[in-house]
Structure formats: structure tokens, C-alpha cells
Amino acid sequence: MIGILGYGQENQDNAGDFQFGVRLNQNINLPQYEEGFGIGVQAKVNVLDNLNIEIYSNIETLDLGNVGNLKQNEFGFSAVVPFLNHKLSPFIFLGANYSNIKVTPVSYLFSNRESESIALNSFGLHAGIGAQYNLNDRLSIALSYRFLYRFDQPIYEVQSSDFGLYLNTAVLPNTEIESKDPMYLQFSLNYRIMKLWN
């Protein structure tokens, strides 16, 4: 029913529109023992009626099996192509991103591991699909799936032993580590602020 109603009503997204929004991210492809959540902001310019450029910034934190934590600051851009110009509009997107990643082991009473923290500047490409629904002429929501490919190797490993989990931050280059490229479910809320050109 929503799909039929959405198809029958025109979307108000037009060339020159400038939108700003907030986003929530959930990584659905994390290795075992890890869980995390991210938030961010985004700005979108409708370059054409069927082409948008989106710039975004995310902050993500991961719990690495209670033996460490990861903090990631991500910046990126996407070219977004909607399939329809209606109230409900599916889209695809492709882009690139930069991430600053810091991994910190948990310290205990008799084991101070602060000096074992590591950081990495990471570059990658991403692609995905999604759908946007316009609540009114200014406010819209979107749900999307994003696959992220990173060019670098993993810089840490959560290892399991008879004594429990251990966060290894002394990973050597070319070490074989089972790693998973991030796959995100994203929910965003966007507000059309102004029209930059006619």
C-alpha cells in the first residue's frame, strides 16, 4: 500500500536542493565477539533531478569482546542515483571514504596495556542500495545497505584460548587473519534546508 501511494505522489527532490541530516549505522558483518554502533551527519546536494552528491561523517565504537575497544572516525562521499522521482524512491550509491581507526586494549589492575594502543588511517570504497520516503515537502527518511571495502590489512585480532579472550595489537604485516569487510544498515533523517539554484 505504501509503495502504491508513494509511486503516485511526486518527490520534491529537485536539482539545486540542499539537505542536511543525521544517520544511525549498524555493522551487520562483525567478526565473532565484536559488536558496535555508529552515528553521524550528512549533507546532500541534488546536482540533477536524478543525481545527488552526499558528504558524510560517522563516529563508530566497537566492543572487542570486552578485552578492548575500537573507535573509528569516518569521512566520505557518495554519488547517489535514485530510480524514481516519487514520494517513495529506491536508489543506488557508490563512493569513497577515509577512516581514522584507534584500537585500545582493556587494562586491568596488574596489566596496564595503554602502550599497546594502535592507530591506522584507512582508505576504502563503498557501494549500496536503499530507499527514501518523503514525509512532507522538507522532511524525509531513508534506509540503506552499504558494503565497505578497505584497502588495508587488519591491525588487530581477538584471539580465543583456554584462559578466555585476548586482544592482539601486535599483528605483523601479511599475517593471515580472518577479517570481514564492514556491511552497514543505515537509517537517516534528512531535512531540506534551501535551494541553491533553480
Secondary structure by P-SEA (a helix, b strand, c coil): caaaaaaaccccccccbbbbbcccccccccccccccccccccccccccccbbbbbbbbbbbbcccccbbbbbbbbbcccccccccccccccccccccccbbbbbccccccccccccbbbbbccccccccbbbbbcccccccccbbbbbbbccccccccccccccbbbbcccccccccccccccccccccccccccccc
